[in-house]
Amino acid sequence: MGEQFQKSTWPSATPEDAKRSLVFWESSELQPLADEAEHDVSTPGAAIAWPRSKTRSDELKPGLYGYLPTRIKSPFGIDLQGDFHLRTDRTAIHLNDETIGRYNRALLRAAAELHLHALFDHLGISDEDLEYEWINPDEVRTVPETVSNETPRDDLWQLLDPGSTNSSAANIVVDHLEDLLFSDAGVKDPDRYRKWAELADAFFEQQDQWPLSTYDEFWEAAGNWINRTCKSRRNSDTWRRRATAMCDAIRDIETRVAPITATRDEDQSGRTAAVQLPQRGTAGGQIQTERHTHRLFIRRSETTQLDLPLALRESGRAVTSYEFASGFDREPPHPLGANQFNRWDVLGELRQLPNDLSSWEYKP
């Protein structure tokens, strides 16, 4: 199946010229569904292909393939290939009935599982606790020449952004991946987002700095997953409570996802360091009864040039001009737990420092 998929789906058959990396799986377990759909294939299979880079030419727009391209758009910017039962004109597939549609839906869910397995594998973390419906990870094959580099690709979060879902087939893929990635805990429960936080941790901890565009894509993808469970606008309390639960999961694992920038117009390709999200209860002007280990201040105006004293930076305080995706850092409840950067909050932090810093050692 692998050779047929490469030759018929992409113009180049040589790995060094290929524009896609390929992961595929096939199994006779799908044969009963194929037989019911009167589709003559003994070992049905599915495959997914990632673009080799975030530069995607017009002739490589992502889509769904049945060895030849269809007119169906695919999610996550990837190609999906399968032994689909196509319509007569071979440009679309049946999805709604309980014979042909059931078989095609199973292949789409298998493709979703392949994509998620490939993401976990790319980050070097185990997916053994994911309850796959179709694939066996031990049976998944990858084209050897397209194995990833030692560090994750900068645009990985584009491959996990559900915002571009725009076809019935794509919705099936995204829905199934969502069921696998996010637990069935309530949408306001941080446990729902633990796997998302683990992916973020596995990614961002592999380097001290990432392109600013990578952080943009991470926060945009995070917001788009919340959009799928919340019909309210991003500036609503309902949306932000769900965002707070996601941020709590990220906060608990201490992942560095808050980039530190001096201005709001910095080079998107420039590599930027980040800090972890501050603890809950540090935002919104609330009275604090104890000193928190980490605090994050967001500079809203470029005219605010006040810098944090070194002693504050060394005690887990940070200030950034980074503009987070809509909904994460504005009105209460504050999902990020960040504060607006102003002299009064800084003064409050300074008052907690000893008068003589010569022998001071930070103790959270």
N, C-alpha and C positions, 0 to 999 in steps of 0.2 A: 504493500500500500504506500509505503514511504516514497519509493521511486516514482510511482504513478502520480502521486500528489505533487511532487516537486516539478516534474516535467510538464504536467498539464495545467498547473495553477500559476507557475511563474515562468517567465520567458527563459531565464537562465537556469541551466541544469548544473552548473559548476558552483560549489560552495563559496569559493573566493569571490564570485561575482554576484551571489545571491543578495537580494535586498531584504530577505526574511529569515528568521530562525524558526525551526520546525520542531514541534513536539506532537507525537501521534500515538494512538492506541487502537487496537481492534480486538474484538472478542466474539465468540460464538454465543455468548449470553444474550445478545440482542437478536439472534436469529429467529426465535419464536415470534417476536414483534414484527420482524421483517416478513416472516411467512404469513402472518395475519394480514399484513398490508400488501401481500402478493408482490413482494419485492425480492427478486431473485439475487440474493447475496448471502453467502454462507457465513462469513465472519465480518459483520458490519463494523465499521470503524469511524473514528473522528480524529481531527487534527486541528491544532491552532498554530498560527504563525505570527510572531512579533516582528514589527519593523526593526531593521538593524540600527536605526538611529531615529531621532525625532524629526529629521528632515524627510518629509514624505511627499514625493512627487505626485502629480495628478494621475499618472497611470498606475499608481500603487495605492489608490484609495481603498480602504478596508471594505471587505464585503464577505458574503457567504458564497461558498463554492460547492458544487457537486461535480468535482473534477474540472468543470468549466464554470466560469463566473455566472452568477445569477444577478438579478437586479436588487437583491435584498441587502440592506445595510447591516453591518455587524457592530457590536459595541466595543468599547475600550481601545479603538484604533487598531484592532487586530483582524486577521483573516480567520474565518472558520471554514473548515472542510469536513465533509462527511458523505457517507453513502446514502444520501437523502433520496427519498422517493419524490422526484420532481414532478411538477405539472407538465402537461404535454409540450408546452413551449420552452421548457427547461429554464425559465427565468424566475420561477417562484416555487414554493413548496406548500403542501397542504399542512395545516396545523390544527384545525378545529375538530375533525371527526375522531372517532375512537378506534380507527384502524390505521390508516395512513398517517393521520395527524398524531396519534399516540406514538408511533414509531419515530417520526421526525422529531417530536418533542424530546424523546429519550436521547437521540443523538445530540440535540442542542444542549441538553443538561450534561451529557458526557463531555462536550466541548467546554462547558463552563468549569467542570471539574479539572479538566486538563489545564486550563488557564490558571486556575488557583494553585494547582500542584506545581506548575512551572514557576509561579511567583515565589512560593515557599522555597522551592529548590534553588532559585536564583539568589535568594537571600541566605541560603545555607541553614535553614531551620526546618525542623520536622513538622510534618502535617499528619502524623499518625493518629492524632485524636480527632481529625475531621471525619465525619461520617459520610463518605462518598457513597452515592447510590449506585454508580455504574463502574467507574474505573478502579483498577487495582494499581496503586503507584508502582509496584514492582514490575508491572507489565508495560509501563509507559516507556516509550523510546524517544530519544532525542538525536537529531543529526549531530554526530560528533564534532564536525567542524564549526558548529554554531554555539558551542558551550560558552557561557558568559565569562567575562573577565573576573579578576579577583575582587574588584569592587563593583557594587550594583550600578546599573545604568542611571544616569542623572534624571531621565524622564520616566522612571518607573511608575510614578503616581498617575501619569496619564493612562497607564495600562490598568489602573484601578479606579478610574473616574467614570461613574455611571451617567454623567451629565449628557452624553451624546447619544443616549438610547433613543432610537427613532424608527423602530420597526417591531412588528409582533414577535419575530424570531429573536431579535435583540433583547426584548423584554423578558422572554423565557430564560435566556442566558443570564441576564443580570439578576432576575428574581432568584434563580437557583444559586448563583454565587453568593447573593445576599443571605440566603438561608444557611449556607455553609459557614460564611465568615462571621456573621453576627448571631449571637445566641438568641434563644427564644425568651430571654429575660425581658422585662418591660423596657419600653423605649427610653424611660428616664432612669434606668438602672445601669450604672457603670459596667456591670458584668456583661451586658450586651455587647460592649465594645472592646472586650479584652483582647480578642484576636487582632483587631485593628491596631491596638496599642502595641501588641507584640511585633507586628509587621513594621510599625514605625520605629520601634526600638532597634530591631535587627537591621534596619536600613540606616538610620541616622547615626548609630554608634559605630559604623564602620569607617567613618571619616570625621575629622574635626570641623571641616568646612564643606559647604555645598553651594552650588550656584543659587542665587536668589530665586531664580525661576523654579527650582526644585521645591523650595518652601511654598511658593505660590501654588504650585500644582498639588502639593500635599493638602493644603488648607482648602483649596477649591474642591478637591475630591471628597474631603471630609464633609464639607457643607452639602455637597450633592447627595451623599448617602443619607444625611439627615432629611434632606428634601423628600426622599422617597417614602419616609414614614410620617411626614408632617405636611399637611396641606396649608398650614398657616405661613404667612410671610416671614422672612428672616428677621425682621425687627419685632416679632411678636414674642411674648413671654413663653408661649408654648414651644416655639422653635428653640429659643435660647436655653430652656430647661433640658431639652434633649442634647443640645450642644454641650451643656455643662456636664451631663453624664458622660459624654464621649471624652471631654477634656479631663474629667476625673480619672478615667481609665488611663489616659496618657500621663497624667500627673502622678498617679500611683507607681507607674513603672519608671518614672524619672527620665523620660526621653527628652532629648534636646531638640525641640521643634520650634522655638521662638527665636528667629534670627535677630541679630543685633546690628542695626544699621544706623548711620549718623544722619542720613537724609532720606527722603521718600523718592528720590529720583536716581538711586544708585544703579550701576550697571547690572542688568539682569543676569549676565553671564559671569560676573565676578563672584568669586567664592567667599562665603560669609560664614562666620561662626554663629552658634546658637546657644541658648540656655534652656533649661527645663522650665516648665510652667510653674508659676508660684503656687504656694499652698492656698487652699480655699480660705475665705474669710479675710483676705488681705485687700479686697477691693471694695469700693463703694463708700468710703469714708467711715467704716465701722470702727468702733473703739476696740482696740486690741488689748487683751489681758496678758499676752505673752509675745515674746519676739519670735517671728517666724524665720525659718531657715532661709527661705528664698522669697524675694519680692521682685516684681517686674513693673517698670514704669514705661508708659507709652507717651512719647512726645508728639503732641498733635500739631504743633506749629513749628515751622523751621526757624522762627524768630526766638524760640526758647533755647538759648545756647548754654544754659547751666549744665555743667558736667558733674557727675557723681564723684565725690572725693574717693581717693584710693581705698581708704579704710572701709567705705561702704561697698565698693566693688568686691573687695576681698571677703566681705561677710555675706555674699550671696545676693547682692543688690545689682540690678542691671537696668539700663534705660535703652529704648530702641525707638526709632522712627518708622519701623516697619508697619505697613498697613495690612492687617490681617483680612482674610476673606470676610465679606459682609456677614454680620450677625454674631461674630465671635467676641468682639471687644468693645461694644458700646454700652447701651443702657443695662441696668440690672434686670435679671440676674446676670452676673459677669462670668461667662464660661471660662475665660482665660484666667480669671483671678487677678488681672493686672490693674494698676492704678494710673490715673492721669499724672503726667510728670509736672509737678509744680513745686515751688519753693517751700510750701508749707509741709508737704509730705516729706520732702528731703530734710527739712528742719526737724521733723519728728523723729526721723531715723538718726540724725546726728545727735540728738539729745540722749539717745540710748548708748552712745559711745562714751568711754571714760575720758576724763579731761586730759590725761597723760597717756599718749599712745605708744610711748617708747618701749614699754614692756608689755603692751597689750597683745593678747593672743585671742583670735576669734573662737568663741565657743557658742554654738547654736543653742 
